[in-house]
Amino acid sequence: MQFKYPAVFYFLFVLIIPIVVHLFQLQKFKKIAFTNVQFLQKISLETRKSSRLKKLLLLATRMLCFLALLFTFSQPYFGDKKAEVENHNYIYLDNSMSLNTNGKNGNLLTIAAQKIIENTPEKDKYSLLTNDEIRSNISKKELDISLKNIKYTTNTTSYQDKINTIQSEVKNKSKTSYKHILISDFQNFNKKIINKFTNVTSPFSFVKLNYDTKNNISIDSVFITTTSAKVKLVSVVIKNQGEAKNNIPIALYNFSKLINKRSFSILENEVKIIEFPIENFQQFKGKLQVTFNDVFLFDNVFYFTMNTPKKTSILNIGKTSSYFSKIFTEEDFHFTNSTLQNVNYNLIPSQQLLIINQLKSISRVLENSILQFVKNGGHLLIIPDQKIEISSYNSFLKKINSGTILNRITNSLKITTINFQHPLFSEVFIKEITNFQYPSATISYKNTLQGNTILSFENKTPFLQEITNPFSKIYWFSAPLDTQSSNFSNSPLIVPTLYNIAKQSLEITKPYYTLQEENTIEINKKIEKNQILKISNQQKSFIPFQRNFASKVALSTNNEPKDAGFYDISLEKDTLSSIAYNISSNESILSFHDLKAIGKENKNVQVFSSIKELFEEINEKNEVQWLWRLFLAIAIVSLLLEILILKFFKI
């Protein structure tokens, strides 16, 4: 038994009142004359015994009445929680795109929202968390309105993030009974991580929403290759989860115009590539659509764009190398050679890549121009000479806080290690190789430069590295590339290395971007300080975060946009480029956490089979059985007994 107002029992001293009344003989007896003294003694003895019994009965009923009244005002009850404690339910409802499918009774998200509305108590307080918003401390009515208006979102989140958010919200709060609830399909984006709910320090209730079927076909990604000057090949990666499927239609549109249509078959759990050739395009807004009714429909449509590629502007200052003209062709690059004596400094700001090729020293004028170029976002490639003025180079490196060149080494060293994870080589090799024909260098410069190593010598020192700096990419070769110092120029590695350094100096618009991820888009256009680029489609527009450089604008998108489709990048009324966004392929994964295993491993996790079952248990535990009416009835009965004793108990 518990009491809502236990302080009432401080008034137990009132029980002294009937005792005091009992101790004082307040009733006065009348003297009656009897003729027979023996009879008088007998009557007196009986009267005293009856009077004492009557007083004890009255004392008992009065004390019972007072005590029952004290219990009544203290409001006793039976229950699993204290009555004065408020109930607050933290509910995370997953509204990701993977919930946009049907279960046994209909759409999973809609049914889940309806079940919460039907089973949640009226008097409780709530906090509703979804993937894109948090509504804190709301009433049942406000909760119902939010659930009725809930929509799907492309925002993705981790379950551990939501658990951490809830646990931090309720930390150090008292006088409230908290229930922590997670309702989701519990997709497991990483199959290698089976159960990772390790940081659950408060009791949580999990409810898993299940699909009817475990088969899904999706367009995973698209990549574009060039087969000739006029033909592009669109390769579509189709991913099948579940049983084999036959004669699946797939269509390619240029915006809304049908370009090509075909069908394909795919084996159980197979990944397949389907190719579409495209000829004579200027600007292509591609939409791929698979016609098949499976678990998810949102992943049956995929958007991509092909814009006329921009040429990267490259200025080489120093010696002229024959391999440059073979790699930096006119089709893809604007390549300019210049000696140190004839360099046009006004040309530097308009370049995307500046190559300092085997200069013995860097003059103050050139140093200042390079520093300004780098700070404006231009990329830099430095190839040292056989004999450089180390102090001259260190003067420049010091100003970008990168380290120093220590000394010249004349030992012959092989180039044996490739950083396959670096962006320069991430899409060059199908698999990592270790037995390629090692190039070598007879001259190199030992240094303390900070940055990612791209190619390494056999002694683990860098041959090519990307120097860390806050403005742009700076690449440093620690050895000259002439044939007297190195045979790297004859190695197959030189082509992808220099080509990708040049290509990545201008962030080429990708065929597509993924929603709710950090995306960087560079527009090769100079704009004024008061001008702003915007991204828009027919439904909405927004202004992305942007940085202006001398010859380009770098845009960053993350939380916007929220819907898949085509978008235009525009300056006032001029459209500069078209881009496409798609929903993350993670949303199509049919891999889920094993909640039973999680519940066994973590004592703070309780798993329920349905939302109804969960709230039935919560309501049962929150139910309070009040006893004050019983004690009030006891007080009234004791008062009636006192009246009856006074009226019918004759002395």
Summary of the structure (lengths in Angstrom):
residues: 651
radius of gyration: 41.3
end to end distance: 41.5
largest distance: 155.5
contacts: 1917
relative contact order: 0.13
helix: 29%
strand: 32%
